[in-house]
Every structure is written in C-alpha cells, then in structure tokens.
Amino acid sequence: MNENICVKILGDYGPFSREGRCISYEIEVCGDNYLIDCGAPLFKQLGGHHLKEVKGLFITHCHDDHKRWFTDLAIFHRYAKDVFHKLALYTTESLNDELKKSSSAALANTLSDCRKKVVGVKYDEYVDFRTLGPRPLYRIISQNEGDGHKQLYIVNLKNEIVGPEQAKIVINPDTGRSRMLFHDLHSGVWVDPELYYTFSDTSFYEKDQNILTDKKDYTIEAIKAPVWHGIIGIGLKISCAGETLVFSSDTVNDTELWQDLYQEKRKPIFTDLTLAEFTTARVIYGDINNYIERVWSQARYNEAITSFVDAAVIHDVSVYNSIVHTDYETLGNTRLDKNRTILVHSPDRMTSEWILSAADKEFVVKNNLFMEKVGDQLFPLNADIYHREEGRYFVGYKNEQGKYTVYEKDGLLSLSNAYNFNGKPYLKVDLYEDIGGRYYKKLEDENSFYEIRADGGVELIHRTETGSRGTLLQKDEREKLAARKNQGILL
C-alpha cells in the first residue's frame, strides 16, 4: 500500500478534557516519522524505543495542551542511555525563544556527574533547534549598560540599533511583556509586525522560508497567515508526491473577521503621551493596541483565505463563542472544505456533520482527501453524523426510520435534547459505535459493551450479577455501510 502522508492521532482533546490526551500527532511522510506538538502522554503511547526513532518534533505554539511533554522529551534525549542525539526541534525563532523561556525551570539546572554540585545546563545541550519559517529582520534584545542595568533595544540582522522613527518597544505594564511597534513604509501606518506581515513579506522577514526539504522529495513548511490565536503560533503545510496536508493548529478561522482585521483603519490613542513624545519615544509603557493602526495587511488576508485550497486539513474546533478557536457554528464563515477537513480539539461531547477525529485513529491522505486506515484497509469517511461522548466515538447514517434523532439549535447539533439543548429535530440516523475503526450497532444495555482483545478481535461483553460473558464478533458493519452509501441507498 503506497501511503505518502499518514497521520496518527495521539491526542486531540483540549486542556480541560476529562480524557487528558491533549494535542499531538505522529506523521509519517515517505517513511520518515515526526511528531507535531506533544500534548499527549507520548511515552505511554509510543514508548521510548519508538520515540528515539522519530526524526523531529514540530511545535505550533506554546499553550501547554500542545507542548506539555516538551521538557520530558528534551530530558529523555539527553539522558536516555541508548539515545545519542539531541531533540530535533522544528519551529520558528520566535517560538523557540518562548520554549526556551518556559522550559528553563525544568532544564537549566541539574546535578554534576559526581552529584556534589548543582550545575547549569544550556538549552542547546538538550535541543537541536532547526529554524522553520523565515527569520525576522528586526528583533528586540536586552543589553547590559555600564551601570549594570539592562536596556531593551530593537536591532536589525547586523545588530545595528533601529531608531524610534522605524520601530518602538511597547511594554505592557500588567504583564511586563514587550512587543514591537513597527512603522510600515508601504502604507505609512504603525503595526505589530508579528501580526501584520505574512512570512512571505520581505518588509519584515528574510526571503529564505527555511522549509524542511528532504531527499525523499517531501517538504514541511511553516504557515502563519491563517493562524489567529492570541499568542505566537504557526500552522504546518506538508507536501509529498502531489498530496498536501495542512495543520491549521489553534486559530479563529472566520473570513468576515479576517476581512475586518485588514480593512479597519484605527486612529491612534495618545492617552499618556503627546504626539511629539510618541514620535521620539524608543520604549513605551502601555497598551500597544492604542498605537496599532492596522492589524493585518491585505497580503496576509489574501494568503489566509487561500491557505487551504486543494489540501486535506486538520483543524481545531470548539463551540459557544470560545474566542480563541474556530466555533463549530461559524464553520460556514471559513474557506475550509467540509469533505477535506477533519475537526480535532473538540469538546468531550460533540455532534458534527463535519468529520470528527478521536485519539488512536490513523488517516492516510489520498487525492488530498482523508481515508481512515483500519488494519490493512482504507475506508472513506462518509458518515452523515459524527459524535463523541465520554471517550466513546459514534457515527450516524441518515435513515428516515432511524432510531436516533439529531437536533439542531443555532447552528449546533446534539444527539439528545437533554441538558437544556431545546433544539429542533434535524434528521434521523442509524447509529454505530466506532471500535478501533470498525462499526458496530450502538448498544442500549448499560451492562453491555464492546472491547478490543489483545489479538485485535472485537468482543461483545455482557455483565450480569453472577459474572460476565463475551462473544467474539466476526464482522462489523463498516464495509457494508460504505458500499450502501456509495450507491446512494442511505441518502
């Protein structure tokens, strides 16, 4: 079976899930294995022997549900007796700086070989950082002055200090974090360059995109234009043999919002500074939003809306005005193709007409569509409804005489009108429980359940007061359902 891009879902639950398996994927591209994010319990799922064979780790942003096991991976690569290389980390320079700061408490100190001293260890002794995405032409540095105090400056790649007419440092008094305010020469407005420019804009970034290119003829590149999450983040685009897979990571994907971000021209608010003081200031304490005149460039908007064209997409989703994610009820405002998109990061309980994922599932990209790999077979993802609940995963196929009703309210779906959902009947379905990618009729008896045996078979277990008994199931319903759906029988 020729599989150029394969994805195994190690974890796709959010940080507040009872399941605890946060965001992490293992991808195989032309036989090479990588991790994308590391929020899932990787050592339990993959084991140390497998992890040492992984070629590298990609980090999309620094929320803990995406990087929770980062320091453990770094320590493992330094101290495991049969691992002879550092952790290969692929991300942008900005994200690497954030990881370096956040991991310092775990990595910076250890005991000496004689165990008699506490010694400092450089981050670079754990991590082999490999730049993904272009380097910024300007950056904020901290420099020691003669009096022992540190001062912040903005410098270019030649380490020349940039004047306040070109760039300023704005320090948030509530958080102490600094951001750059940059004067865009083309439009004449003040912008936050991390937000405003695309990676392809040489006004702020080097031309070299630092794309991971392998002799096996695949590429992995960082994309920024469609990622809008509040903190520094990237998506990833994987290309191999005509197939394209995009991980959008956490983001608010809403083209109406994106249009506002580049079209709205703001008027600066000089509350604590006069215009003359602002013009000459190198460092400002305050809210940078008072001075940003435009959030996105039109180039970023144009690139964002085309980022998912003709690509299979793994996209994080939420519900109920989550602010920093794409809400399910607003998917109609995106440029995502429903037939090419798998939704991850969804709540513990969710019903969807878009494909929902679950931990341990494995997908193959074929003709820029997803196929699910179950054993040695590939199956289309053609159910009408996908449902997750309490760690269990179900699919539904439309049937006017179906036993189960899907309800709709304000763009959201539910398999039950409980929990004050109060929706309207939307469609009837037959419901099947997904057990390791195989479909079995949903059980109604709370004392009965399906279980995967050690030999890979599926057993139907019945519990009674005197014990339990099991029946080995010979055949599931998935192949039959796929054939009937293709023939239009269930439509």
C-alpha positions as CSV (number, residue, x, y, z in Angstrom):
1,M,0.0,0.0,0.0
2,N,1.6,3.3,-1.2
3,E,1.0,5.8,1.6
4,N,2.9,9.0,1.2
5,I,1.3,11.0,4.1
6,C,-0.1,9.2,7.1
7,V,-1.3,10.8,10.3
8,K,-1.8,9.0,13.7
9,I,-3.9,11.0,16.2
10,L,-2.1,10.6,19.5
11,G,-4.3,13.1,21.2
12,D,-6.9,15.7,20.1
13,Y,-8.6,16.8,23.3
14,G,-8.4,20.3,24.7
15,P,-6.8,21.3,28.1
16,F,-10.0,20.9,30.1
17,S,-10.9,17.4,28.9
18,R,-11.6,14.5,31.2
19,E,-9.8,12.3,28.7
20,G,-6.4,14.0,29.3
21,R,-5.0,13.2,25.9
22,C,-4.2,16.7,24.6
23,I,-2.9,17.7,21.1
24,S,-0.3,15.5,19.5
25,Y,0.1,13.8,16.1
26,E,2.6,11.4,14.6
27,I,3.0,11.9,10.9
28,E,4.8,9.6,8.5
29,V,6.0,11.2,5.3
30,C,7.7,8.9,2.7
31,G,8.7,6.6,5.6
32,D,10.0,9.4,7.9
33,N,8.3,9.9,11.2
34,Y,7.8,13.2,13.0
35,L,5.8,14.5,16.0
36,I,3.5,17.5,15.6
37,D,3.0,19.0,19.1
38,C,3.4,17.0,22.2
39,G,0.4,17.4,24.5
40,A,-0.4,13.7,24.7
41,P,1.3,11.1,27.0
42,L,3.8,10.1,24.4
43,F,5.9,7.7,26.5
44,K,2.8,5.7,27.4
45,Q,1.5,5.7,23.8
46,L,4.7,5.2,21.8
47,G,7.3,4.1,24.2
48,G,10.9,5.2,24.4
49,H,12.2,2.8,21.8
50,H,9.8,4.2,19.2
51,L,10.4,7.8,20.3
52,K,14.1,7.6,19.7
53,E,13.4,6.7,16.1
54,V,11.3,9.8,15.5
55,K,13.2,12.3,13.3
56,G,12.0,15.5,15.0
57,L,9.3,17.5,16.8
58,F,7.3,20.4,15.4
59,I,5.8,22.9,17.8
60,T,2.9,25.1,16.6
61,H,2.5,27.3,19.8
62,C,3.2,27.4,23.5
63,H,-0.1,26.6,25.1
64,D,0.5,23.6,27.4
65,D,-2.0,21.3,25.8
66,H,0.3,21.5,22.7
67,K,3.7,21.3,24.4
68,R,3.1,19.6,27.8
69,W,5.7,16.9,27.2
70,F,8.3,19.1,25.7
71,T,10.8,19.2,28.6
72,D,10.4,15.4,29.2
73,L,11.3,14.8,25.5
74,A,14.3,17.1,25.9
75,I,15.5,15.4,29.0
76,F,14.9,11.9,27.5
77,H,17.1,12.7,24.5
78,R,19.9,14.0,26.8
79,Y,19.9,11.2,29.5
80,A,18.5,8.0,27.9
81,K,21.4,5.6,27.6
82,D,20.7,4.5,24.1
83,V,19.7,7.9,22.6
84,F,22.7,9.6,21.0
85,H,21.2,12.7,19.6
86,K,19.5,15.8,21.0
87,L,15.8,16.5,20.4
88,A,15.4,17.9,16.9
89,L,13.0,20.8,17.2
90,Y,11.5,22.4,14.2
91,T,9.7,25.8,14.8
92,T,10.2,29.5,14.3
93,E,12.8,31.6,16.0
94,S,10.1,33.4,18.0
95,L,8.6,30.2,19.2
96,N,11.9,28.7,20.1
97,D,12.6,31.7,22.2
98,E,9.3,31.2,24.0
99,L,10.1,27.5,24.6
100,K,13.5,28.4,25.9
101,K,11.9,30.7,28.5
102,S,9.1,28.4,29.5
103,S,11.3,25.3,29.9
104,S,14.1,27.0,31.9
105,A,12.8,25.8,35.3
106,A,13.0,22.2,34.2
107,L,16.2,22.2,32.0
108,A,18.5,24.9,33.3
109,N,19.9,23.2,36.4
110,T,20.9,19.6,37.3
111,L,23.5,17.7,39.3
112,S,27.0,17.3,38.2
113,D,28.3,13.8,37.3
114,C,29.7,13.5,40.9
115,R,26.4,14.5,42.3
116,K,28.1,17.0,44.6
117,K,27.2,20.2,42.8
118,V,24.3,21.9,41.1
119,V,25.4,22.9,37.6
120,G,23.9,24.9,34.9
121,V,23.0,23.3,31.5
122,K,22.4,25.3,28.4
123,Y,19.1,24.8,26.5
124,D,21.2,24.0,23.4
125,E,22.6,20.9,25.1
126,Y,19.1,19.4,25.2
127,V,17.6,20.8,22.0
128,D,18.8,20.8,18.4
129,F,16.8,23.8,17.2
130,R,16.3,23.9,13.4
131,T,14.7,27.1,12.1
132,L,11.4,26.6,10.3
133,G,10.0,29.7,8.6
134,P,11.8,32.9,7.8
135,R,13.9,34.8,10.3
136,P,12.6,38.3,11.2
137,L,14.8,41.2,10.0
138,Y,14.3,43.0,13.3
139,R,14.2,41.8,16.9
140,I,14.1,43.1,20.5
141,I,17.3,42.5,22.5
142,S,18.3,43.1,26.1
143,Q,21.7,44.8,26.5
144,N,23.7,45.4,29.7
145,E,24.6,49.0,30.2
146,G,27.7,50.3,32.0
147,D,25.8,50.9,35.3
148,G,24.7,47.2,35.5
149,H,21.2,47.9,34.3
150,K,19.7,46.3,31.2
151,Q,18.1,48.2,28.4
152,L,15.9,47.0,25.6
153,Y,16.7,47.8,22.0
154,I,15.4,46.9,18.6
155,V,18.2,45.8,16.2
156,N,18.4,44.6,12.6
157,L,20.3,41.5,11.5
158,K,23.6,43.4,11.6
159,N,22.9,44.2,15.3
160,E,22.5,47.8,14.4
161,I,20.1,49.7,16.7
162,V,17.0,50.8,14.9
163,G,15.7,54.3,15.6
164,P,12.3,55.2,17.1
165,E,11.1,56.5,13.7
166,Q,11.2,52.9,12.4
167,A,10.3,50.8,15.4
168,K,9.4,51.1,19.1
169,I,9.2,48.8,22.1
170,V,5.8,48.7,23.9
171,I,5.8,47.1,27.4
172,N,2.6,46.0,28.8
173,P,2.5,47.2,32.5
174,D,0.2,44.4,33.5
175,T,2.3,41.5,32.2
176,G,5.8,43.1,31.7
177,R,6.0,41.5,28.2
178,S,7.3,43.6,25.4
179,R,6.1,43.8,21.8
180,M,7.4,45.6,18.8
181,L,5.6,48.5,17.2
182,F,6.8,48.9,13.6
183,H,6.3,51.6,11.0
184,D,5.2,50.0,7.7
185,L,6.9,52.0,5.0
186,H,4.5,50.9,2.3
187,S,1.3,52.0,4.0
188,G,2.7,54.6,6.4
189,V,0.9,53.0,9.4
190,W,2.1,51.7,12.7
191,V,1.7,47.9,13.1
192,D,2.6,44.9,15.2
193,P,4.9,43.1,12.7
194,E,4.3,39.7,14.1
195,L,0.6,40.2,13.4
196,Y,0.7,42.3,10.3
197,Y,3.1,40.6,7.9
198,T,2.9,37.3,6.2
199,F,6.0,35.1,6.2
200,S,6.5,35.9,2.5
201,D,6.6,39.7,3.1
202,T,10.3,40.8,2.9
203,S,9.5,44.1,4.7
204,F,9.9,42.2,8.0
205,Y,11.1,38.7,7.1
206,E,14.1,37.3,5.3
207,K,13.4,35.8,1.9
208,D,14.5,32.3,2.9
209,Q,11.5,30.5,4.2
210,N,13.6,27.7,5.9
211,I,11.4,25.0,4.5
212,L,12.3,21.4,5.6
213,T,13.2,19.7,2.4
214,D,14.1,16.0,2.3
215,K,15.9,14.0,-0.4
216,K,12.8,11.8,-0.4
217,D,11.0,14.6,-2.1
218,Y,8.8,16.0,0.6
219,T,8.6,19.4,2.2
220,I,7.3,20.7,5.5
221,E,6.9,24.5,5.9
222,A,5.5,26.9,8.5
223,I,2.5,29.0,7.6
224,K,1.3,32.0,9.6
225,A,-1.3,33.8,7.5
226,P,-4.5,31.9,8.7
227,V,-3.3,31.4,12.3
228,W,-5.1,33.8,14.7
229,H,-5.0,32.6,18.3
230,G,-3.7,35.5,20.5
231,I,-0.2,34.1,21.1
232,I,2.6,33.5,18.6
233,G,1.7,30.4,16.5
234,I,2.1,28.7,13.2
235,G,0.4,26.1,11.1
236,L,2.2,23.5,9.0
237,K,1.9,22.5,5.4
238,I,3.2,19.1,4.3
239,S,3.6,18.3,0.6
240,C,4.6,14.9,-0.8
241,A,4.0,13.4,-4.3
242,G,1.2,15.7,-5.2
243,E,-0.6,15.4,-1.8
244,T,-0.9,18.3,0.6
245,L,-1.8,18.2,4.3
246,V,-2.3,21.4,6.4
247,F,-2.4,21.5,10.2
248,S,-4.0,24.8,11.0
249,S,-3.5,24.4,14.8
250,D,-5.5,26.6,17.2
251,T,-7.0,29.5,15.4
252,V,-10.1,31.6,14.8
253,N,-10.9,30.8,11.2
254,D,-13.5,33.4,10.1
255,T,-13.2,35.2,6.8
256,E,-15.5,38.0,7.9
257,L,-13.3,38.7,10.9
258,W,-10.2,38.4,8.8
259,Q,-11.6,41.0,6.4
260,D,-12.2,43.4,9.3
261,L,-8.6,42.8,10.5
262,Y,-7.1,44.1,7.3
263,Q,-9.7,46.7,6.3
264,E,-10.2,48.5,9.5
265,K,-8.0,51.6,9.9
266,R,-7.7,52.7,13.5
267,K,-6.9,56.1,14.9
268,P,-4.0,56.1,17.4
269,I,-5.0,57.0,21.0
270,F,-2.4,59.2,22.8
271,T,-3.6,59.0,26.4
272,D,-0.4,59.3,28.3
273,L,1.9,60.7,25.5
274,T,1.7,63.7,23.2
275,L,2.3,63.1,19.5
276,A,5.7,64.7,19.9
277,E,6.6,62.4,22.8
278,F,5.4,59.3,20.9
279,T,7.4,60.2,17.8
280,T,10.7,60.3,19.8
281,A,10.0,57.5,22.2
282,R,12.1,54.3,21.9
283,V,10.3,52.5,24.7
284,I,6.6,53.0,25.7
285,Y,4.8,51.6,28.7
286,G,1.1,51.0,27.9
287,D,-1.3,49.1,25.7
288,I,0.1,48.6,22.2
289,N,-3.5,48.5,20.8
290,N,-3.6,52.2,21.4
291,Y,-1.0,52.7,18.7
292,I,-1.6,49.9,16.2
293,E,-3.3,51.5,13.2
294,R,-4.0,48.3,11.2
295,V,-3.9,44.7,12.4
296,W,-3.4,42.7,9.2
297,S,-2.0,43.6,5.9
298,Q,-4.1,42.8,2.8
299,A,-1.4,40.4,1.8
300,R,-2.0,38.4,5.0
301,Y,-5.7,38.2,4.3
302,N,-5.2,37.1,0.7
303,E,-2.8,34.4,1.8
304,A,-5.0,33.3,4.6
305,I,-8.1,32.7,2.5
306,T,-6.1,30.6,0.0
307,S,-4.1,28.5,2.6
308,F,-6.4,25.5,2.5
309,V,-7.2,25.3,-1.3
310,D,-6.9,21.7,-2.6
311,A,-5.4,20.4,0.7
312,A,-6.5,18.0,3.3
313,V,-6.8,19.9,6.6
314,I,-6.7,19.1,10.3
315,H,-8.4,21.9,12.1
316,D,-9.1,22.6,15.7
317,V,-12.7,23.4,16.7
318,S,-14.7,24.5,19.7
319,V,-18.3,25.7,20.4
320,Y,-20.1,28.5,22.1
321,N,-18.1,31.6,21.4
322,S,-14.7,30.3,22.6
323,I,-13.0,33.5,21.4
324,V,-9.6,31.9,20.5
325,H,-10.8,28.9,18.4
326,T,-13.0,28.3,15.4
327,D,-16.5,27.7,16.7
328,Y,-18.4,24.9,15.1
329,E,-21.4,27.1,14.4
330,T,-19.3,29.5,12.4
331,L,-17.6,26.9,10.1
332,G,-19.8,28.4,7.3
333,N,-17.7,31.6,7.5
334,T,-14.5,29.7,6.7
335,R,-12.8,28.7,3.5
336,L,-12.5,25.1,4.7
337,D,-13.8,22.3,2.5
338,K,-16.1,20.1,4.6
339,N,-15.1,17.0,2.6
340,R,-11.4,17.6,3.1
341,T,-11.4,18.6,6.7
342,I,-11.0,16.7,10.0
343,L,-12.0,18.5,13.1
344,V,-9.9,18.0,16.2
345,H,-9.5,19.6,19.7
346,S,-13.3,19.2,20.0
347,P,-15.1,19.1,23.4
348,D,-15.7,15.7,25.2
349,R,-19.3,15.7,24.0
350,M,-20.0,16.9,20.5
351,T,-22.1,16.1,17.4
352,S,-21.0,17.2,14.0
353,E,-21.7,16.9,10.3
354,W,-18.1,17.6,9.7
355,I,-15.6,14.7,10.3
356,L,-14.6,14.5,14.0
357,S,-11.5,12.7,15.0
358,A,-10.6,10.7,18.0
359,A,-7.3,9.6,19.7
360,D,-5.7,6.5,18.1
361,K,-7.2,6.9,14.7
362,E,-4.9,6.8,11.7
363,F,-5.5,8.6,8.4
364,V,-3.9,8.5,5.0
365,V,-4.1,11.4,2.5
366,K,-5.2,10.2,-0.9
367,N,-6.1,12.7,-3.7
368,N,-6.0,15.4,-0.9
369,L,-8.8,13.6,0.9
370,F,-8.6,11.6,4.1
371,M,-9.0,7.9,4.2
372,E,-9.1,6.0,7.5
373,K,-6.6,3.2,7.9
374,V,-8.0,0.2,9.7
375,G,-5.6,-2.7,9.7
376,D,-4.6,-3.1,6.1
377,Q,-7.7,-1.5,4.7
378,L,-8.5,2.1,3.8
379,F,-12.1,3.4,4.3
380,P,-13.7,6.6,3.2
381,L,-15.1,9.0,5.9
382,N,-18.6,9.2,4.6
383,A,-20.9,9.1,7.7
384,D,-23.6,11.8,7.9
385,I,-23.0,12.4,11.6
386,Y,-20.0,12.0,13.9
387,H,-20.5,12.1,17.7
388,R,-18.1,12.0,20.7
389,E,-19.2,11.4,24.2
390,E,-17.4,10.3,27.4
391,G,-14.4,8.9,25.5
392,R,-16.6,6.9,23.0
393,Y,-17.0,7.7,19.3
394,F,-20.0,7.1,17.1
395,V,-21.0,7.6,13.5
396,G,-24.5,8.0,12.1
397,Y,-26.0,7.3,8.7
398,K,-29.2,9.0,7.6
399,N,-32.4,6.9,7.7
400,E,-35.9,8.3,7.8
401,Q,-36.9,5.4,10.0
402,G,-33.7,5.6,12.1
403,K,-33.9,5.1,15.8
404,Y,-32.0,8.2,16.8
405,T,-32.8,11.9,16.2
406,V,-30.3,14.7,15.7
407,Y,-31.4,18.1,17.0
408,E,-30.3,21.5,15.8
409,K,-30.2,24.8,17.6
410,D,-28.3,28.0,16.4
411,G,-26.0,26.0,14.2
412,L,-25.1,23.4,16.8
413,L,-26.2,19.8,16.8
414,S,-27.0,17.3,19.5
415,L,-28.0,13.6,19.6
416,S,-30.2,14.4,22.6
417,N,-32.5,17.2,23.7
418,A,-31.2,16.8,27.2
419,Y,-29.0,19.3,29.0
420,N,-31.5,22.1,28.1
421,F,-30.4,21.9,24.4
422,N,-34.0,22.5,23.3
423,G,-33.3,22.1,19.6
424,K,-35.5,21.2,16.7
425,P,-35.4,17.7,15.1
426,Y,-32.9,17.9,12.2
427,L,-32.6,14.3,10.9
428,K,-33.0,10.7,11.8
429,V,-30.0,8.3,11.8
430,D,-28.9,4.8,12.5
431,L,-26.1,5.0,15.0
432,Y,-22.9,2.8,15.2
433,E,-20.1,2.8,17.8
434,D,-16.6,3.0,16.3
435,I,-14.4,0.4,17.9
436,G,-10.9,0.7,16.5
437,G,-12.2,1.9,13.2
438,R,-14.8,-0.8,12.9
439,Y,-18.6,0.0,13.2
440,Y,-21.0,-1.9,15.4
441,K,-24.6,-1.1,16.3
442,K,-24.9,1.2,19.2
443,L,-25.7,-0.8,22.4
444,E,-28.6,0.3,24.6
445,D,-27.9,-2.0,27.6
446,E,-25.6,-0.3,30.0
447,N,-24.3,-3.7,31.1
448,S,-23.1,-4.5,27.6
449,F,-20.0,-3.0,25.8
450,Y,-17.5,-3.7,23.1
451,E,-13.9,-4.4,23.8
452,I,-10.8,-4.9,21.7
453,R,-9.0,-8.1,22.6
454,A,-5.2,-8.4,22.7
455,D,-5.3,-10.3,19.4
456,G,-7.1,-7.4,17.7
457,G,-10.6,-9.0,17.7
458,V,-13.7,-7.3,19.0
459,E,-15.7,-8.9,21.7
460,L,-19.2,-8.1,22.9
461,I,-19.2,-8.3,26.7
462,H,-22.4,-8.8,28.8
463,R,-22.1,-8.2,32.5
464,T,-24.5,-9.9,34.9
465,E,-24.9,-10.2,38.7
466,T,-23.0,-13.5,38.6
467,G,-20.3,-12.5,36.2
468,S,-19.7,-11.7,32.6
469,R,-19.6,-13.5,29.2
470,G,-18.2,-12.4,25.9
471,T,-19.0,-13.2,22.3
472,L,-16.3,-12.7,19.6
473,L,-17.7,-10.7,16.7
474,Q,-16.8,-11.9,13.3
475,K,-17.8,-9.0,11.1
476,D,-18.5,-5.3,11.6
477,E,-20.8,-3.0,9.5
478,R,-18.3,-0.5,8.1
479,E,-17.7,-2.1,4.7
480,K,-21.4,-2.7,4.1
481,L,-22.3,0.9,5.1
482,A,-19.6,2.3,2.9
483,A,-20.9,0.4,-0.1
484,R,-24.5,1.3,0.5
485,K,-23.6,5.0,1.0
486,N,-21.7,5.0,-2.3
487,Q,-24.8,3.6,-4.0
488,G,-26.9,6.3,-2.5
489,I,-29.1,3.8,-0.6
490,L,-28.9,5.7,2.7
491,L,-29.3,9.2,1.3
